[in-house]
């Protein structure tokens, strides 16, 4: 090879981007906030009345399911199930860390495992395909009608109202604490004037409530129910624990 050809080869090679250790050439992850909210935890005052349950699959030894798995469902057209319908897959989680609400009511912790699409339905049995698994879907999980939540527009920040605080009552699947980006449930809802997009101040009392408050972080109201609300923690200078207080910014 001539000296000129060698120089040309070096130039060509030097123009090829280097792939560093650990670098992947796959497409980057695209965040879907609506899906994140749909996978978030819920609180329930009473157990679900749904009789539709994941009963298994065509593999009798399999009891844990993921994306793309085909499952059988105890329930069919008699219960209103039709091909093409989409259902949340959920289960109540025994959670000894759940704290009573400010009204003294103990709630149930509800874990959203994912959702599925009905493929075939007979009178009392159906077949469905898991279209998204937030976590492992298990035999015995119950079904509820699916609706993808709307991502709320953030409202303008204001001054926190410490006169009527709520507090965190549960995290997802027995989690007691969260941090930036975590979804947790508080014991305030639309019956208390909360609206999607409102900002909250997370804080703790000092000196048994006689001293100044200690601000821990901020959160945004994302899915509002009458008595409970799913919130997303936006910023924090410490871990947020079940039992921590929240004040609505007015």
C-alpha positions in Angstrom: 0.0 0.0 0.0 1.4 3.4 -0.9 2.0 6.1 1.7 -1.0 8.1 0.3 -3.3 5.2 0.5 -2.2 4.6 4.1 -3.0 8.2 5.0 -6.4 7.9 3.4 -7.3 4.8 5.3 -6.3 6.5 8.6 -8.6 9.4 7.8 -11.5 7.2 6.9 -11.2 5.1 10.1 -10.8 8.2 12.2 -14.2 9.5 10.8 -16.1 6.4 12.1 -17.7 7.2 15.5 -16.2 5.1 18.2 -18.5 2.8 20.3 -17.5 3.1 23.9 -17.8 0.4 26.5 -21.4 0.1 27.7 -22.8 2.1 24.8 -25.9 0.7 23.1 -27.0 1.2 19.6 -30.7 0.6 20.3 -33.3 3.3 20.3 -33.4 5.5 23.5 -36.2 4.9 25.9 -39.2 7.3 25.3 -41.0 8.1 28.5 -44.8 7.7 28.5 -46.2 9.6 31.5 -49.7 8.4 31.0 -48.6 4.7 31.2 -46.5 5.6 34.4 -49.6 7.0 36.0 -51.7 4.1 35.0 -49.2 1.8 36.7 -49.4 3.8 39.9 -50.8 2.6 43.3 -54.3 3.2 44.5 -56.2 3.2 47.8 -59.6 1.7 48.3 -62.0 2.1 51.2 -63.8 -1.2 50.3 -62.6 -4.3 48.4 -63.2 -4.4 44.7 -66.5 -6.1 43.7 -65.1 -7.4 40.4 -65.7 -11.1 39.8 -63.4 -11.2 36.8 -60.2 -12.9 37.7 -57.0 -14.2 36.0 -57.5 -18.0 36.3 -54.3 -19.2 34.7 -53.0 -20.1 31.2 -52.6 -23.0 28.8 -49.5 -24.0 30.8 -50.9 -25.4 34.1 -47.5 -24.9 35.8 -47.4 -21.2 35.1 -48.8 -18.7 37.6 -46.8 -15.5 36.8 -47.3 -13.7 33.5 -45.7 -10.8 31.6 -46.1 -8.8 28.3 -47.5 -10.9 25.5 -48.6 -13.9 27.6 -52.0 -15.4 26.9 -54.1 -15.9 30.0 -57.5 -17.4 30.8 -60.1 -15.4 32.7 -62.8 -16.6 35.0 -65.7 -14.6 33.5 -67.2 -14.1 30.1 -70.1 -12.8 28.1 -72.4 -13.4 31.0 -70.4 -10.8 32.9 -70.4 -8.4 30.0 -66.9 -9.4 28.6 -66.5 -9.0 24.9 -63.5 -9.4 22.5 -61.5 -6.3 22.0 -62.2 -4.9 25.5 -59.2 -3.8 27.6 -59.0 -4.3 31.4 -56.7 -3.2 34.2 -55.2 -6.2 36.1 -55.0 -5.4 39.9 -54.8 -6.9 43.3 -55.2 -5.9 46.9 -51.9 -6.0 48.7 -51.7 -6.8 52.5 -49.8 -3.8 53.7 -49.1 -3.4 57.4 -47.4 -0.1 56.7 -50.5 1.6 55.4 -51.5 4.3 57.9 -55.1 5.4 58.8 -56.4 8.5 57.1 -56.8 11.7 59.1 -60.4 10.6 59.6 -59.2 7.4 61.2 -60.2 5.1 58.3 -57.8 2.3 57.3 -57.6 1.8 53.5 -56.6 -1.1 51.3 -53.5 -0.8 49.2 -54.2 -1.6 45.5 -51.4 -2.6 43.2 -51.9 -2.2 39.4 -50.0 -5.1 37.8 -50.8 -4.1 34.2 -53.6 -4.5 31.6 -54.8 -7.0 29.0 -57.0 -7.2 25.9 -59.8 -9.8 25.5 -59.2 -12.0 22.5 -62.1 -14.5 22.8 -65.1 -14.8 25.2 -67.6 -17.5 26.0 -70.3 -17.4 28.5 -68.2 -17.8 31.7 -64.6 -18.0 30.5 -62.4 -15.7 28.3 -59.0 -15.6 26.9 -56.8 -12.4 26.9 -53.4 -11.2 26.0 -51.3 -9.1 28.4 -50.6 -5.9 26.5 -48.5 -4.2 29.3 -47.2 -5.5 32.5 -46.3 -2.9 35.2 -45.1 -5.9 37.3 -45.7 -9.6 37.3 -49.3 -10.5 36.8 -50.5 -13.4 39.0 -53.2 -16.0 39.0 -56.1 -14.5 41.1 -55.6 -10.9 40.1 -58.9 -9.1 39.3 -59.9 -7.1 36.3 -61.4 -3.6 36.1 -62.3 -1.5 33.1 -59.3 0.2 31.6 -58.9 3.9 30.9 -55.6 5.5 30.3 -55.3 8.5 32.6 -54.6 12.0 31.3 -51.4 13.7 32.3 -52.4 17.0 34.0 -51.0 20.3 33.2 -49.0 21.7 36.1 -50.7 24.6 37.9 -48.8 27.7 39.1 -47.0 27.3 42.5 -48.3 29.2 45.5 -48.0 29.5 49.2 -48.7 26.3 51.1 -51.8 26.2 53.3 -50.7 24.4 56.6 -54.1 24.8 58.2 -55.7 21.6 56.8 -52.9 19.1 56.1 -53.2 15.7 54.6 -50.6 13.0 54.7 -49.1 10.1 52.8 -50.9 6.9 53.5 -49.2 4.3 51.2 -46.6 3.6 48.5 -46.9 1.0 45.8 -46.7 -2.7 46.8 -45.8 -2.2 50.5 -43.2 0.6 49.9 -43.0 2.9 52.9 -41.0 5.7 51.2 -40.3 7.5 47.9 -38.1 10.0 46.3 -38.1 12.3 43.2 -40.3 10.7 40.6 -42.1 8.3 42.9 -45.9 7.9 42.9 -47.6 7.8 46.3 -51.1 8.2 47.7 -52.3 10.9 50.1 -55.6 11.0 52.1 -57.0 14.1 50.4 -59.2 14.1 47.2 -61.8 16.0 45.2 -64.1 16.0 48.3 -61.4 18.2 49.9 -61.0 20.5 46.9 -58.0 18.9 45.2 -57.6 19.2 41.5 -55.2 17.6 39.0 -52.1 19.7 38.5 -52.1 21.3 41.9 -48.8 21.6 43.7 -48.2 20.3 47.2 -45.6 21.1 49.8 -44.3 18.0 51.7 -43.3 18.7 55.2 -42.9 17.5 58.8 -43.7 19.2 62.1 -41.1 20.0 64.7 -41.3 20.2 68.5 -44.6 18.3 68.5 -46.2 20.8 66.2 -45.1 23.8 68.3 -42.1 24.7 66.2 -41.6 25.7 62.6 -42.3 23.2 59.8 -39.5 21.3 58.1 -40.1 21.3 54.4 -39.1 18.1 52.7 -40.0 18.7 49.1 -42.8 19.2 46.6 -45.3 17.1 44.7 -48.0 17.4 42.0 -51.5 16.1 42.1 -51.9 13.7 39.2 -55.0 11.4 39.6 -57.8 12.6 41.9 -60.5 10.4 43.6 -63.1 11.6 46.0 -61.2 10.6 49.2 -57.6 9.8 47.9 -55.2 11.2 45.4 -52.2 9.8 43.5 -49.3 12.3 43.6 -45.9 12.5 41.9 -43.0 13.6 44.0 -41.2 16.3 42.0 -38.4 17.3 44.3 -37.1 16.4 47.7 -34.2 16.9 50.0 -34.9 13.7 52.0 -36.8 10.5 51.5 -40.6 10.9 51.8 -42.2 8.5 54.2 -45.7 7.2 54.7 -47.1 9.5 57.4 -45.3 12.7 56.1 -47.6 15.7 55.8 -48.7 17.6 52.7 -50.1 21.2 52.3 -51.9 22.4 49.2 -50.3 25.4 47.6 -53.0 28.1 47.1 
